[in-house]
Amino acid sequence: MKPIGIISTTALFLMLGIAAPVDAWQDKPDKQEEKGKPAKQEQRAKPERQQQAKGQQDQQRQQRQQQDNAAKQQQARGQQDQQRQQRQQQDNAAKQQQANKGRRDQQRQQRQQQANTARQQQQQQAKNQQSQQQHQQQDNRSAYQRTPAQVHQQQVAWQGTRAHSWQSEHRTWQQRGGYRGYRVPEDRFRGYYGQDHGFRIYSLPVRYVGGHRRFHYGGYWFGLVDPWPEYWDTDWYDNDDVYVDYYGDG
C-alpha cells in the first residue's frame, strides 16, 4: 500500500507543477487588460478634444461672421451718411438756386418798376412842359393884347409898394408865425415852379385880397406880403423874369 501512496504524492506534485504554470499563464491577460485601459481612455479623450476644437472653430467662425456683419453695417451706415450728405447738399444747392432766382426776379421787378416810374415821370414832365408852354403862350398873347387900363393896373399893382429898406422891412415866415398857406403838389411844382421855370409877372392876372396883391400862375393864386426891393428897376415886372419857389419853410 505504501508504494501506491508515493505515486500518488508524486502525481499530485506533478499535477501541482502543471497547474502552476497554468495559473501563471492565466494572470497575463489581466496585465494586458491593465495596459489596454489607458489606450481606451486616450481614445475617449480624442473625440472630446476634437469636439472642443470644433467648438472653438465654430466660435471663431461666429466671431468672424459678427465682425463681417459689423463691418458691412458700418459700411452701409457710411454709405447712408454719404448719401444723406449728398441729398442735403443737393437740397441746399436747390434752395440757394431758388433764392438766387428769387433775388434776380425781385431785382428785375425793381428795375422794371424804376424804369416804369422814370418813364411816367418823363411823360409827366413832358406834359407839364407842354402845358406850361401853352400857358406861357396864352400869357404872352394876353400880354400883347393888354389894354391901356390893364397896363395902368399893372403899374399900380407893382410900383406902388416899393420898399425904402427891404432888409429891414422884410419879415421871414418864422417872424410871421409860420406858413399856413396851401402847398402845391410835388409833381405839379416840378412842372411849373422853381428856378428852371421863370416868367414875366406883368402878363398875369392880378387882384387884391385883404390889401395884398395876388397873381395867378400855373393854376394857383400867389400873394405878395413883402414890398419889392428898392434896388429893383421900376419896370422889373415887365422886363425881368421871376420864379416861384419854397424858401424858409414857406
C-alpha positions, 0 to 999 in steps of 0.5 A: 500500500505504501508504494501506491501512496508515493505515486500518488504524492508524486502525481499530485506534485506533478499535477501541482507543477502543471497547474502552476504554470497554468495559473501563471499563464492565466494572470497575463491577460489581466496585465494586458487588460491593465495596459489596454485601459489607458489606450481606451481612455486616450481614445475617449479623450480624442473625440472630446478634444476634437469636439472642443476644437470644433467648438472653438472653430465654430466660435471663431467662425461666429466671431468672424461672421459678427465682425463681417456683419459689423463691418458691412453695417458700418459700411452701409451706415457710411454709405447712408451718411454719404448719401444723406450728405449728398441729398442735403447738399443737393437740397441746399444747392436747390434752395440757394438756386431758388433764392438766387432766382428769387433775388434776380426776379425781385431785382428785375421787378425793381428795375422794371418798376424804376424804369416804369416810374422814370418813364411816367415821370418823363411823360409827366414832365413832358406834359407839364412842359407842354402845358406850361408852354401853352400857358406861357403862350396864352400869357404872352398873347394876353400880354400883347393884347393888354389894354391901356387900363390893364397896363395902368393896373399893372403899374399900380399893382407893382410900383406902388409898394416899393420898399425904402429898406427891404432888409429891414422891412422884410419879415421871414415866415418864422417872424410871421408865425409860420406858413399856413398857406396851401402847398402845391403838389410835388409833381405839379411844382416840378412842372411849373415852379422853381428856378428852371421855370421863370416868367414875366409877372406883368402878363398875369392876372392880378387882384387884391385880397385883404390889401395884398396883391395876388397873381395867378400862375400855373393854376394857383393864386400867389400873394405878395406880403413883402414890398419889392426891393428898392434896388429893383428897376421900376419896370422889373415886372415887365422886363425881368423874369421871376420864379416861384419857389419854397424858401424858409419853410414857406 
